[in-house]
Amino acid sequence: MGAQEIEYQPLLGYWLKMASATFGCLGLMFFVCLLNPSKHYLTSRLLAFLSIAVGIVILVSSFANELSPSRHPTYIADIVFCFLVGITIIITNYAPKNRT
């Protein structure tokens, strides 16, 4: 995807594993909220805003690092995914409920 080979460094290996574990745990939180949204209402709202914040960080970082879609196309899907997830959760949590 356009990156050069990186020489192994223990600290970078540690940070990569830590970041991967963190994102994995966040993914599990999203899944738990999906299984029972009424029980995890506040958590899902927090995850929505965090997802949008991550999308903003990725967007700003892509411009700062001068990524080009032709050479690094995957970052666009990451940005779109973050915003879609966050906005979808917000819309479904704030939509008026049909109370009968």
Phi, psi and omega in degrees: 000024175097354180274152177270158177296138181251132177294137182296130174228130184305319181294319177295321176298319178298312182295322179295316178294320179295315179295320179297317179295320179297313179294326176296316178295320176296321176299320176295323177297317177300318181295317179298318178295326178293323182292324181219075187296328181290327179286326184249039184302309182292322178296319180293326176295318177298315179298326178298312181290326175293323178297317177295320178298318177296319177301319179294317179300315180295319179298311180296318180296323180295323177288318181296326180268005177053047177288141177248137181301329181291329182261331182228070187287342188287336183294332179295316178297323178297316180296311180299316180301313181300313181292320179296315179298311182298313181293320179297317179295317180298314181298316182287332179278331182259354179294142178299135179276144179276099184261118179239000000 
